[in-house]
Amino acid sequence: MQDAETIVLNAIQSLLDRRENAGIVVGPDSNLQADLDLDSLELAEFSVMLEDDLGRDPYTEGIVPRTVREVVDFYQR
C-alpha cells in the first residue's frame, strides 16, 4: 500500500498530466493554486481522489490546505 504522501503527489501529477503541464515541479511547499495553478474544478477532483484513495479529505472536514505539505500533514496527524 502506498503512503499518503505518494498518493497525494500522484493525484496532483495526474491532474497536471491531463493539462500537459510536464514542466511544473511539484514539491512539498508548492502552493496548490499559485504554483500548480489548480482551478476550483481540479481542486474538487483532487478532493474526490483523496477521498477515494485515503477514505477522507481535508476539504470535506472544513480544512482548505494551501500547499502540498498541508495536504500531506492532514493525513499524518
PyMOL Python script that loads the backbone (N, CA, C, O; Angstrom):
from pymol import cmd

cmd.read_pdbstr("""\
ATOM      1  N   MET A   1       0.843  -1.187   0.000  1.00  0.00           N
ATOM      2  CA  MET A   1       0.000   0.000   0.000  1.00  0.00           C
ATOM      3  C   MET A   1       0.886   1.248   0.000  1.00  0.00           C
ATOM      4  O   MET A   1       1.900   1.293   0.697  1.00  0.00           O
ATOM      5  N   GLN A   2       0.505   2.247  -0.775  1.00  0.00           N
ATOM      6  CA  GLN A   2       1.252   3.487  -0.852  1.00  0.00           C
ATOM      7  C   GLN A   2       0.978   4.369   0.361  1.00  0.00           C
ATOM      8  O   GLN A   2      -0.105   4.330   0.943  1.00  0.00           O
ATOM      9  N   ASP A   3       1.975   5.159   0.729  1.00  0.00           N
ATOM     10  CA  ASP A   3       1.762   6.089   1.833  1.00  0.00           C
ATOM     11  C   ASP A   3       0.994   7.312   1.339  1.00  0.00           C
ATOM     12  O   ASP A   3       0.859   7.534   0.136  1.00  0.00           O
ATOM     13  N   ALA A   4       0.498   8.095   2.283  1.00  0.00           N
ATOM     14  CA  ALA A   4      -0.343   9.248   1.943  1.00  0.00           C
ATOM     15  C   ALA A   4       0.388  10.250   1.064  1.00  0.00           C
ATOM     16  O   ALA A   4      -0.205  10.802   0.137  1.00  0.00           O
ATOM     17  N   GLU A   5       1.664  10.496   1.338  1.00  0.00           N
ATOM     18  CA  GLU A   5       2.407  11.472   0.543  1.00  0.00           C
ATOM     19  C   GLU A   5       2.475  11.050  -0.923  1.00  0.00           C
ATOM     20  O   GLU A   5       2.295  11.876  -1.818  1.00  0.00           O
ATOM     21  N   THR A   6       2.732   9.780  -1.166  1.00  0.00           N
ATOM     22  CA  THR A   6       2.797   9.276  -2.541  1.00  0.00           C
ATOM     23  C   THR A   6       1.447   9.402  -3.231  1.00  0.00           C
ATOM     24  O   THR A   6       1.378   9.777  -4.401  1.00  0.00           O
ATOM     25  N   ILE A   7       0.381   9.092  -2.517  1.00  0.00           N
ATOM     26  CA  ILE A   7      -0.968   9.180  -3.083  1.00  0.00           C
ATOM     27  C   ILE A   7      -1.300  10.640  -3.423  1.00  0.00           C
ATOM     28  O   ILE A   7      -1.853  10.917  -4.487  1.00  0.00           O
ATOM     29  N   VAL A   8      -0.971  11.556  -2.537  1.00  0.00           N
ATOM     30  CA  VAL A   8      -1.226  12.983  -2.775  1.00  0.00           C
ATOM     31  C   VAL A   8      -0.448  13.454  -4.001  1.00  0.00           C
ATOM     32  O   VAL A   8      -1.009  14.105  -4.883  1.00  0.00           O
ATOM     33  N   LEU A   9       0.836  13.129  -4.056  1.00  0.00           N
ATOM     34  CA  LEU A   9       1.665  13.552  -5.188  1.00  0.00           C
ATOM     35  C   LEU A   9       1.190  12.941  -6.497  1.00  0.00           C
ATOM     36  O   LEU A   9       1.180  13.618  -7.525  1.00  0.00           O
ATOM     37  N   ASN A  10       0.796  11.671  -6.474  1.00  0.00           N
ATOM     38  CA  ASN A  10       0.288  11.020  -7.687  1.00  0.00           C
ATOM     39  C   ASN A  10      -1.013  11.659  -8.169  1.00  0.00           C
ATOM     40  O   ASN A  10      -1.224  11.816  -9.371  1.00  0.00           O
ATOM     41  N   ALA A  11      -1.882  12.025  -7.229  1.00  0.00           N
ATOM     42  CA  ALA A  11      -3.147  12.667  -7.600  1.00  0.00           C
ATOM     43  C   ALA A  11      -2.887  14.020  -8.258  1.00  0.00           C
ATOM     44  O   ALA A  11      -3.493  14.349  -9.278  1.00  0.00           O
ATOM     45  N   ILE A  12      -1.984  14.797  -7.670  1.00  0.00           N
ATOM     46  CA  ILE A  12      -1.657  16.100  -8.247  1.00  0.00           C
ATOM     47  C   ILE A  12      -1.036  15.917  -9.630  1.00  0.00           C
ATOM     48  O   ILE A  12      -1.384  16.623 -10.577  1.00  0.00           O
ATOM     49  N   GLN A  13      -0.120  14.968  -9.732  1.00  0.00           N
ATOM     50  CA  GLN A  13       0.546  14.747 -11.012  1.00  0.00           C
ATOM     51  C   GLN A  13      -0.440  14.320 -12.093  1.00  0.00           C
ATOM     52  O   GLN A  13      -0.298  14.717 -13.249  1.00  0.00           O
ATOM     53  N   SER A  14      -1.430  13.524 -11.735  1.00  0.00           N
ATOM     54  CA  SER A  14      -2.413  13.099 -12.740  1.00  0.00           C
ATOM     55  C   SER A  14      -3.240  14.290 -13.226  1.00  0.00           C
ATOM     56  O   SER A  14      -3.600  14.353 -14.402  1.00  0.00           O
ATOM     57  N   LEU A  15      -3.544  15.233 -12.331  1.00  0.00           N
ATOM     58  CA  LEU A  15      -4.256  16.447 -12.748  1.00  0.00           C
ATOM     59  C   LEU A  15      -3.390  17.294 -13.676  1.00  0.00           C
ATOM     60  O   LEU A  15      -3.875  17.817 -14.679  1.00  0.00           O
ATOM     61  N   LEU A  16      -2.120  17.425 -13.342  1.00  0.00           N
ATOM     62  CA  LEU A  16      -1.214  18.212 -14.176  1.00  0.00           C
ATOM     63  C   LEU A  16      -0.971  17.546 -15.525  1.00  0.00           C
ATOM     64  O   LEU A  16      -0.871  18.227 -16.546  1.00  0.00           O
ATOM     65  N   ASP A  17      -0.876  16.227 -15.535  1.00  0.00           N
ATOM     66  CA  ASP A  17      -0.624  15.494 -16.782  1.00  0.00           C
ATOM     67  C   ASP A  17      -1.768  15.677 -17.777  1.00  0.00           C
ATOM     68  O   ASP A  17      -1.541  15.726 -18.985  1.00  0.00           O
ATOM     69  N   ARG A  18      -2.971  15.777 -17.277  1.00  0.00           N
ATOM     70  CA  ARG A  18      -4.113  15.990 -18.177  1.00  0.00           C
ATOM     71  C   ARG A  18      -4.007  17.319 -18.901  1.00  0.00           C
ATOM     72  O   ARG A  18      -4.478  17.462 -20.030  1.00  0.00           O
ATOM     73  N   ARG A  19      -3.389  18.288 -18.249  1.00  0.00           N
ATOM     74  CA  ARG A  19      -3.208  19.606 -18.853  1.00  0.00           C
ATOM     75  C   ARG A  19      -1.897  19.690 -19.621  1.00  0.00           C
ATOM     76  O   ARG A  19      -1.575  20.721 -20.212  1.00  0.00           O
ATOM     77  N   GLU A  20      -1.159  18.613 -19.606  1.00  0.00           N
ATOM     78  CA  GLU A  20       0.143  18.551 -20.262  1.00  0.00           C
ATOM     79  C   GLU A  20       1.096  19.609 -19.715  1.00  0.00           C
ATOM     80  O   GLU A  20       1.837  20.246 -20.464  1.00  0.00           O
ATOM     81  N   ASN A  21       1.063  19.782 -18.401  1.00  0.00           N
ATOM     82  CA  ASN A  21       1.968  20.713 -17.728  1.00  0.00           C
ATOM     83  C   ASN A  21       3.166  19.956 -17.168  1.00  0.00           C
ATOM     84  O   ASN A  21       3.419  19.975 -15.963  1.00  0.00           O
ATOM     85  N   ALA A  22       3.884  19.303 -18.037  1.00  0.00           N
ATOM     86  CA  ALA A  22       5.001  18.474 -17.619  1.00  0.00           C
ATOM     87  C   ALA A  22       6.127  19.296 -16.988  1.00  0.00           C
ATOM     88  O   ALA A  22       6.935  18.753 -16.235  1.00  0.00           O
ATOM     89  N   GLY A  23       6.189  20.582 -17.281  1.00  0.00           N
ATOM     90  CA  GLY A  23       7.267  21.414 -16.770  1.00  0.00           C
ATOM     91  C   GLY A  23       7.098  21.856 -15.334  1.00  0.00           C
ATOM     92  O   GLY A  23       8.032  22.409 -14.753  1.00  0.00           O
ATOM     93  N   ILE A  24       5.951  21.634 -14.748  1.00  0.00           N
ATOM     94  CA  ILE A  24       5.702  22.065 -13.369  1.00  0.00           C
ATOM     95  C   ILE A  24       6.298  21.038 -12.410  1.00  0.00           C
ATOM     96  O   ILE A  24       6.014  19.843 -12.492  1.00  0.00           O
ATOM     97  N   VAL A  25       7.130  21.537 -11.502  1.00  0.00           N
ATOM     98  CA  VAL A  25       7.741  20.678 -10.490  1.00  0.00           C
ATOM     99  C   VAL A  25       6.905  20.768  -9.223  1.00  0.00           C
ATOM    100  O   VAL A  25       6.651  21.859  -8.711  1.00  0.00           O
ATOM    101  N   VAL A  26       6.482  19.624  -8.724  1.00  0.00           N
ATOM    102  CA  VAL A  26       5.660  19.567  -7.516  1.00  0.00           C
ATOM    103  C   VAL A  26       6.557  19.247  -6.334  1.00  0.00           C
ATOM    104  O   VAL A  26       7.248  18.228  -6.322  1.00  0.00           O
ATOM    105  N   GLY A  27       6.541  20.120  -5.349  1.00  0.00           N
ATOM    106  CA  GLY A  27       7.308  19.905  -4.130  1.00  0.00           C
ATOM    107  C   GLY A  27       6.432  20.128  -2.919  1.00  0.00           C
ATOM    108  O   GLY A  27       5.283  20.547  -3.059  1.00  0.00           O
ATOM    109  N   PRO A  28       6.946  19.860  -1.738  1.00  0.00           N
ATOM    110  CA  PRO A  28       6.140  19.999  -0.522  1.00  0.00           C
ATOM    111  C   PRO A  28       5.621  21.408  -0.288  1.00  0.00           C
ATOM    112  O   PRO A  28       4.540  21.585   0.273  1.00  0.00           O
ATOM    113  N   ASP A  29       6.379  22.411  -0.711  1.00  0.00           N
ATOM    114  CA  ASP A  29       5.959  23.789  -0.481  1.00  0.00           C
ATOM    115  C   ASP A  29       5.215  24.395  -1.662  1.00  0.00           C
ATOM    116  O   ASP A  29       4.914  25.588  -1.659  1.00  0.00           O
ATOM    117  N   SER A  30       4.915  23.579  -2.678  1.00  0.00           N
ATOM    118  CA  SER A  30       4.165  24.073  -3.830  1.00  0.00           C
ATOM    119  C   SER A  30       2.769  24.483  -3.395  1.00  0.00           C
ATOM    120  O   SER A  30       2.053  23.718  -2.750  1.00  0.00           O
ATOM    121  N   ASN A  31       2.395  25.703  -3.757  1.00  0.00           N
ATOM    122  CA  ASN A  31       1.052  26.187  -3.480  1.00  0.00           C
ATOM    123  C   ASN A  31       0.119  25.595  -4.533  1.00  0.00           C
ATOM    124  O   ASN A  31       0.391  25.683  -5.730  1.00  0.00           O
ATOM    125  N   LEU A  32      -0.978  24.995  -4.085  1.00  0.00           N
ATOM    126  CA  LEU A  32      -1.882  24.296  -4.992  1.00  0.00           C
ATOM    127  C   LEU A  32      -2.444  25.198  -6.075  1.00  0.00           C
ATOM    128  O   LEU A  32      -2.637  24.757  -7.209  1.00  0.00           O
ATOM    129  N   GLN A  33      -2.707  26.443  -5.746  1.00  0.00           N
ATOM    130  CA  GLN A  33      -3.285  27.356  -6.731  1.00  0.00           C
ATOM    131  C   GLN A  33      -2.228  28.255  -7.378  1.00  0.00           C
ATOM    132  O   GLN A  33      -2.186  28.360  -8.604  1.00  0.00           O
ATOM    133  N   ALA A  34      -1.392  28.892  -6.593  1.00  0.00           N
ATOM    134  CA  ALA A  34      -0.432  29.852  -7.141  1.00  0.00           C
ATOM    135  C   ALA A  34       0.673  29.176  -7.949  1.00  0.00           C
ATOM    136  O   ALA A  34       1.026  29.643  -9.032  1.00  0.00           O
ATOM    137  N   ASP A  35       1.219  28.078  -7.426  1.00  0.00           N
ATOM    138  CA  ASP A  35       2.337  27.408  -8.100  1.00  0.00           C
ATOM    139  C   ASP A  35       1.890  26.342  -9.100  1.00  0.00           C
ATOM    140  O   ASP A  35       2.445  26.224 -10.192  1.00  0.00           O
ATOM    141  N   LEU A  36       0.878  25.572  -8.705  1.00  0.00           N
ATOM    142  CA  LEU A  36       0.435  24.459  -9.550  1.00  0.00           C
ATOM    143  C   LEU A  36      -0.738  24.842 -10.435  1.00  0.00           C
ATOM    144  O   LEU A  36      -1.116  24.091 -11.334  1.00  0.00           O
ATOM    145  N   ASP A  37      -1.307  25.996 -10.185  1.00  0.00           N
ATOM    146  CA  ASP A  37      -2.385  26.540 -10.997  1.00  0.00           C
ATOM    147  C   ASP A  37      -3.618  25.635 -11.056  1.00  0.00           C
ATOM    148  O   ASP A  37      -4.285  25.551 -12.087  1.00  0.00           O
ATOM    149  N   LEU A  38      -3.917  24.953  -9.934  1.00  0.00           N
ATOM    150  CA  LEU A  38      -5.114  24.123  -9.886  1.00  0.00           C
ATOM    151  C   LEU A  38      -6.323  25.034  -9.726  1.00  0.00           C
ATOM    152  O   LEU A  38      -6.364  25.868  -8.822  1.00  0.00           O
ATOM    153  N   ASP A  39      -7.300  24.874 -10.600  1.00  0.00           N
ATOM    154  CA  ASP A  39      -8.510  25.692 -10.504  1.00  0.00           C
ATOM    155  C   ASP A  39      -9.525  25.011  -9.589  1.00  0.00           C
ATOM    156  O   ASP A  39      -9.259  23.932  -9.058  1.00  0.00           O
ATOM    157  N   SER A  40     -10.671  25.627  -9.408  1.00  0.00           N
ATOM    158  CA  SER A  40     -11.668  25.098  -8.465  1.00  0.00           C
ATOM    159  C   SER A  40     -12.176  23.719  -8.874  1.00  0.00           C
ATOM    160  O   SER A  40     -12.412  22.874  -8.010  1.00  0.00           O
ATOM    161  N   LEU A  41     -12.347  23.475 -10.157  1.00  0.00           N
ATOM    162  CA  LEU A  41     -12.781  22.152 -10.607  1.00  0.00           C
ATOM    163  C   LEU A  41     -11.710  21.103 -10.323  1.00  0.00           C
ATOM    164  O   LEU A  41     -12.023  19.999  -9.877  1.00  0.00           O
ATOM    165  N   GLU A  42     -10.461  21.440 -10.579  1.00  0.00           N
ATOM    166  CA  GLU A  42      -9.374  20.496 -10.303  1.00  0.00           C
ATOM    167  C   GLU A  42      -9.226  20.243  -8.808  1.00  0.00           C
ATOM    168  O   GLU A  42      -8.929  19.119  -8.401  1.00  0.00           O
ATOM    169  N   LEU A  43      -9.425  21.257  -7.992  1.00  0.00           N
ATOM    170  CA  LEU A  43      -9.379  21.052  -6.544  1.00  0.00           C
ATOM    171  C   LEU A  43     -10.514  20.138  -6.089  1.00  0.00           C
ATOM    172  O   LEU A  43     -10.327  19.320  -5.189  1.00  0.00           O
ATOM    173  N   ALA A  44     -11.683  20.273  -6.700  1.00  0.00           N
ATOM    174  CA  ALA A  44     -12.795  19.378  -6.382  1.00  0.00           C
ATOM    175  C   ALA A  44     -12.453  17.944  -6.786  1.00  0.00           C
ATOM    176  O   ALA A  44     -12.728  17.003  -6.043  1.00  0.00           O
ATOM    177  N   GLU A  45     -11.857  17.784  -7.960  1.00  0.00           N
ATOM    178  CA  GLU A  45     -11.434  16.452  -8.406  1.00  0.00           C
ATOM    179  C   GLU A  45     -10.363  15.888  -7.477  1.00  0.00           C
ATOM    180  O   GLU A  45     -10.380  14.701  -7.151  1.00  0.00           O
ATOM    181  N   PHE A  46      -9.442  16.734  -7.057  1.00  0.00           N
ATOM    182  CA  PHE A  46      -8.389  16.346  -6.129  1.00  0.00           C
ATOM    183  C   PHE A  46      -9.008  15.832  -4.829  1.00  0.00           C
ATOM    184  O   PHE A  46      -8.575  14.812  -4.293  1.00  0.00           O
ATOM    185  N   SER A  47     -10.013  16.535  -4.330  1.00  0.00           N
ATOM    186  CA  SER A  47     -10.715  16.140  -3.123  1.00  0.00           C
ATOM    187  C   SER A  47     -11.330  14.747  -3.274  1.00  0.00           C
ATOM    188  O   SER A  47     -11.227  13.916  -2.372  1.00  0.00           O
ATOM    189  N   VAL A  48     -11.967  14.498  -4.413  1.00  0.00           N
ATOM    190  CA  VAL A  48     -12.588  13.195  -4.668  1.00  0.00           C
ATOM    191  C   VAL A  48     -11.516  12.101  -4.752  1.00  0.00           C
ATOM    192  O   VAL A  48     -11.706  11.006  -4.223  1.00  0.00           O
ATOM    193  N   MET A  49     -10.405  12.394  -5.407  1.00  0.00           N
ATOM    194  CA  MET A  49      -9.312  11.414  -5.498  1.00  0.00           C
ATOM    195  C   MET A  49      -8.802  11.038  -4.107  1.00  0.00           C
ATOM    196  O   MET A  49      -8.574   9.864  -3.815  1.00  0.00           O
ATOM    197  N   LEU A  50      -8.627  12.047  -3.255  1.00  0.00           N
ATOM    198  CA  LEU A  50      -8.143  11.783  -1.903  1.00  0.00           C
ATOM    199  C   LEU A  50      -9.151  10.963  -1.112  1.00  0.00           C
ATOM    200  O   LEU A  50      -8.780  10.032  -0.397  1.00  0.00           O
ATOM    201  N   GLU A  51     -10.410  11.307  -1.240  1.00  0.00           N
ATOM    202  CA  GLU A  51     -11.474  10.562  -0.559  1.00  0.00           C
ATOM    203  C   GLU A  51     -11.487   9.108  -1.024  1.00  0.00           C
ATOM    204  O   GLU A  51     -11.587   8.193  -0.206  1.00  0.00           O
ATOM    205  N   ASP A  52     -11.386   8.896  -2.329  1.00  0.00           N
ATOM    206  CA  ASP A  52     -11.402   7.539  -2.875  1.00  0.00           C
ATOM    207  C   ASP A  52     -10.203   6.724  -2.410  1.00  0.00           C
ATOM    208  O   ASP A  52     -10.343   5.552  -2.061  1.00  0.00           O
ATOM    209  N   ASP A  53      -9.022   7.342  -2.404  1.00  0.00           N
ATOM    210  CA  ASP A  53      -7.796   6.607  -2.109  1.00  0.00           C
ATOM    211  C   ASP A  53      -7.462   6.518  -0.624  1.00  0.00           C
ATOM    212  O   ASP A  53      -6.837   5.554  -0.183  1.00  0.00           O
ATOM    213  N   LEU A  54      -7.879   7.527   0.152  1.00  0.00           N
ATOM    214  CA  LEU A  54      -7.474   7.580   1.552  1.00  0.00           C
ATOM    215  C   LEU A  54      -8.638   7.565   2.533  1.00  0.00           C
ATOM    216  O   LEU A  54      -8.422   7.547   3.745  1.00  0.00           O
ATOM    217  N   GLY A  55      -9.877   7.573   2.024  1.00  0.00           N
ATOM    218  CA  GLY A  55     -11.038   7.446   2.890  1.00  0.00           C
ATOM    219  C   GLY A  55     -11.556   8.736   3.490  1.00  0.00           C
ATOM    220  O   GLY A  55     -12.616   8.750   4.116  1.00  0.00           O
ATOM    221  N   ARG A  56     -10.823   9.814   3.308  1.00  0.00           N
ATOM    222  CA  ARG A  56     -11.256  11.124   3.790  1.00  0.00           C
ATOM    223  C   ARG A  56     -10.422  12.187   3.083  1.00  0.00           C
ATOM    224  O   ARG A  56      -9.401  11.889   2.464  1.00  0.00           O
ATOM    225  N   ASP A  57     -10.876  13.423   3.189  1.00  0.00           N
ATOM    226  CA  ASP A  57     -10.115  14.501   2.575  1.00  0.00           C
ATOM    227  C   ASP A  57     -10.246  15.759   3.423  1.00  0.00           C
ATOM    228  O   ASP A  57     -11.238  15.932   4.131  1.00  0.00           O
ATOM    229  N   PRO A  58      -9.251  16.636   3.354  1.00  0.00           N
ATOM    230  CA  PRO A  58      -9.294  17.832   4.213  1.00  0.00           C
ATOM    231  C   PRO A  58     -10.443  18.771   3.896  1.00  0.00           C
ATOM    232  O   PRO A  58     -10.987  19.409   4.797  1.00  0.00           O
ATOM    233  N   TYR A  59     -10.818  18.863   2.638  1.00  0.00           N
ATOM    234  CA  TYR A  59     -11.862  19.814   2.231  1.00  0.00           C
ATOM    235  C   TYR A  59     -13.205  19.475   2.875  1.00  0.00           C
ATOM    236  O   TYR A  59     -13.903  20.365   3.359  1.00  0.00           O
ATOM    237  N   THR A  60     -13.566  18.205   2.883  1.00  0.00           N
ATOM    238  CA  THR A  60     -14.816  17.767   3.492  1.00  0.00           C
ATOM    239  C   THR A  60     -14.825  18.031   4.995  1.00  0.00           C
ATOM    240  O   THR A  60     -15.876  18.257   5.596  1.00  0.00           O
ATOM    241  N   GLU A  61     -13.623  17.998   5.593  1.00  0.00           N
ATOM    242  CA  GLU A  61     -13.519  18.228   7.029  1.00  0.00           C
ATOM    243  C   GLU A  61     -13.338  19.708   7.373  1.00  0.00           C
ATOM    244  O   GLU A  61     -13.018  20.057   8.509  1.00  0.00           O
ATOM    245  N   GLY A  62     -13.547  20.572   6.375  1.00  0.00           N
ATOM    246  CA  GLY A  62     -13.510  22.004   6.619  1.00  0.00           C
ATOM    247  C   GLY A  62     -12.130  22.635   6.604  1.00  0.00           C
ATOM    248  O   GLY A  62     -11.971  23.791   6.997  1.00  0.00           O
ATOM    249  N   ILE A  63     -11.134  21.892   6.157  1.00  0.00           N
ATOM    250  CA  ILE A  63      -9.766  22.417   6.074  1.00  0.00           C
ATOM    251  C   ILE A  63      -9.481  22.738   4.611  1.00  0.00           C
ATOM    252  O   ILE A  63      -9.762  21.930   3.726  1.00  0.00           O
ATOM    253  N   VAL A  64      -8.929  23.905   4.364  1.00  0.00           N
ATOM    254  CA  VAL A  64      -8.588  24.300   2.999  1.00  0.00           C
ATOM    255  C   VAL A  64      -7.064  24.459   2.933  1.00  0.00           C
ATOM    256  O   VAL A  64      -6.532  25.536   3.202  1.00  0.00           O
ATOM    257  N   PRO A  65      -6.377  23.380   2.574  1.00  0.00           N
ATOM    258  CA  PRO A  65      -4.915  23.445   2.508  1.00  0.00           C
ATOM    259  C   PRO A  65      -4.456  24.309   1.340  1.00  0.00           C
ATOM    260  O   PRO A  65      -5.087  24.351   0.283  1.00  0.00           O
ATOM    261  N   ARG A  66      -3.344  24.993   1.561  1.00  0.00           N
ATOM    262  CA  ARG A  66      -2.784  25.834   0.504  1.00  0.00           C
ATOM    263  C   ARG A  66      -1.603  25.169  -0.189  1.00  0.00           C
ATOM    264  O   ARG A  66      -1.349  25.419  -1.367  1.00  0.00           O
ATOM    265  N   THR A  67      -0.884  24.326   0.539  1.00  0.00           N
ATOM    266  CA  THR A  67       0.318  23.718  -0.030  1.00  0.00           C
ATOM    267  C   THR A  67       0.211  22.191  -0.026  1.00  0.00           C
ATOM    268  O   THR A  67      -0.630  21.606   0.657  1.00  0.00           O
ATOM    269  N   VAL A  68       1.071  21.585  -0.792  1.00  0.00           N
ATOM    270  CA  VAL A  68       1.144  20.122  -0.820  1.00  0.00           C
ATOM    271  C   VAL A  68       1.454  19.613   0.584  1.00  0.00           C
ATOM    272  O   VAL A  68       0.859  18.633   1.032  1.00  0.00           O
ATOM    273  N   ARG A  69       2.371  20.263   1.273  1.00  0.00           N
ATOM    274  CA  ARG A  69       2.744  19.850   2.633  1.00  0.00           C
ATOM    275  C   ARG A  69       1.536  19.849   3.565  1.00  0.00           C
ATOM    276  O   ARG A  69       1.390  18.934   4.375  1.00  0.00           O
ATOM    277  N   GLU A  70       0.667  20.857   3.466  1.00  0.00           N
ATOM    278  CA  GLU A  70      -0.518  20.918   4.327  1.00  0.00           C
ATOM    279  C   GLU A  70      -1.461  19.752   4.052  1.00  0.00           C
ATOM    280  O   GLU A  70      -2.087  19.235   4.976  1.00  0.00           O
ATOM    281  N   VAL A  71      -1.570  19.336   2.802  1.00  0.00           N
ATOM    282  CA  VAL A  71      -2.410  18.177   2.478  1.00  0.00           C
ATOM    283  C   VAL A  71      -1.802  16.918   3.093  1.00  0.00           C
ATOM    284  O   VAL A  71      -2.505  16.135   3.731  1.00  0.00           O
ATOM    285  N   VAL A  72      -0.512  16.726   2.903  1.00  0.00           N
ATOM    286  CA  VAL A  72       0.167  15.542   3.446  1.00  0.00           C
ATOM    287  C   VAL A  72       0.078  15.539   4.967  1.00  0.00           C
ATOM    288  O   VAL A  72      -0.201  14.503   5.570  1.00  0.00           O
ATOM    289  N   ASP A  73       0.316  16.694   5.592  1.00  0.00           N
ATOM    290  CA  ASP A  73       0.243  16.781   7.059  1.00  0.00           C
ATOM    291  C   ASP A  73      -1.140  16.397   7.585  1.00  0.00           C
ATOM    292  O   ASP A  73      -1.251  15.820   8.666  1.00  0.00           O
ATOM    293  N   PHE A  74      -2.182  16.709   6.837  1.00  0.00           N
ATOM    294  CA  PHE A  74      -3.542  16.331   7.223  1.00  0.00           C
ATOM    295  C   PHE A  74      -3.644  14.833   7.459  1.00  0.00           C
ATOM    296  O   PHE A  74      -4.315  14.402   8.397  1.00  0.00           O
ATOM    297  N   TYR A  75      -2.998  14.039   6.633  1.00  0.00           N
ATOM    298  CA  TYR A  75      -3.072  12.586   6.740  1.00  0.00           C
ATOM    299  C   TYR A  75      -2.086  12.012   7.755  1.00  0.00           C
ATOM    300  O   TYR A  75      -2.201  10.847   8.134  1.00  0.00           O
ATOM    301  N   GLN A  76      -1.140  12.799   8.190  1.00  0.00           N
ATOM    302  CA  GLN A  76      -0.142  12.309   9.139  1.00  0.00           C
ATOM    303  C   GLN A  76      -0.459  12.705  10.565  1.00  0.00           C
ATOM    304  O   GLN A  76       0.340  12.465  11.471  1.00  0.00           O
ATOM    305  N   ARG A  77      -1.605  13.303  10.770  1.00  0.00           N
ATOM    306  CA  ARG A  77      -1.980  13.671  12.162  1.00  0.00           C
ATOM    307  C   ARG A  77      -2.936  12.664  12.734  1.00  0.00           C
ATOM    308  O   ARG A  77      -3.361  12.799  13.881  1.00  0.00           O
TER     309      ARG A  77
END
""", "prot")
cmd.dss("prot")
cmd.show_as("cartoon", "prot")
cmd.util.cbc("prot")
cmd.orient("prot")
